[in-house]
Amino acid sequence: MKKITVFLILGALLATMTACGSRSGAEDPTAGQTESTKDPAEGSTAATSESASGTSQAQDPSGEEDGWSPEMTQVREAVVEELGEDYWPNSPITSDYLESSYGITSDLYEDYMGEMPAISVNVDTLLIIKAKSDKVEEVEDLLYDYYDRQVNAAVQYPMNLEKVQAARVQRIGDYVCYVQLGGPAVDEGDTEDKIQKCQAQNDHVIEILSQQLPQE
């Protein structure tokens, strides 16, 4: 009888130890899952950082990350250096916007550089199109058409009327430029005075472009 009792006690102890071992083993997969869940989170963080960096580059209007060639970048820098704080365009004009707003498709040009204001109430714009040799007149006509539309639309925004009216479409060799600048020139004076100030700045920029762009 005593032997049976001893065997029963030993059996109970063995069953208890086996149960403990099973619970201990069940904890390991949980720990493994926690570690593997951490890796995608780190990857997501890295991807977010890369995405943020890409966004920053896309908004930076000073280099080739916007698709501008070294030639166009150099021309822009010459204008910005001359005008300083009076140069107000600060957002690159994309090729899609160039087509949708100006009607200038990629088959019409070899290269371009364009900037406009990020805030729609401002209209300062610099656009330089290196047209294909047999498309120069077509590009020029499209920019004049754009100018006419801008003048008509400016009636709704009188604050921009002087800058729009003073805008210049200028052909320099195979390059066609749309210069609509002025910066703070419209802060003081009557309408005619403001237009003259903007025209003077546009003419000055065209002189800079004529010096920077090849005319043959």
QUINORLIN-V536325 format. One record per backbone hydrogen bond with DSSP energy under -1.0 kcal/mol. NH is the residue of the N-H (numbers start at 1). CO is the residue of the C=O. If there is no record, write none. Layout:
((NH,CO) (NH,CO))
This chain:
((5,1) (6,2) (7,3) (8,4) (9,5) (10,6) (11,7) (12,8) (13,9) (14,10) (15,11) (16,12) (17,13) (18,14) (19,15) (20,16) (21,17) (22,18) (23,19) (24,20) (25,21) (26,22) (31,27) (32,28) (33,29) (34,30) (35,31) (36,32) (37,33) (42,38) (43,39) (44,40) (45,41) (46,42) (47,43) (48,44) (49,45) (50,46) (51,47) (52,48) (53,49) (54,50) (55,51) (56,52) (57,53) (58,54) (59,55) (66,63) (67,64) (73,69) (74,70) (75,71) (76,72) (77,73) (78,74) (79,75) (80,76) (81,77) (82,78) (83,79) (84,80) (86,83) (87,84) (90,116) (91,116) (93,114) (98,94) (99,95) (100,96) (101,97) (102,98) (104,98) (108,105) (110,130) (111,130) (113,128) (115,126) (116,91) (122,119) (125,180) (126,115) (127,178) (128,113) (129,176) (130,111) (131,129) (131,174) (132,108) (135,132) (139,135) (140,136) (141,137) (142,138) (143,139) (144,140) (145,141) (146,142) (147,143) (148,144) (149,145) (150,146) (151,147) (152,148) (153,149) (154,150) (156,153) (160,157) (161,158) (164,160) (165,161) (166,162) (167,164) (168,179) (170,177) (172,175) (175,172) (176,129) (177,170) (178,127) (179,168) (180,125) (185,182) (187,184) (194,190) (195,191) (196,192) (197,193) (198,194) (199,195) (200,196) (201,197) (202,198) (203,199) (204,200) (205,201) (206,202) (207,203) (208,204) (209,205) (210,206) (211,207) (212,208) (213,209))
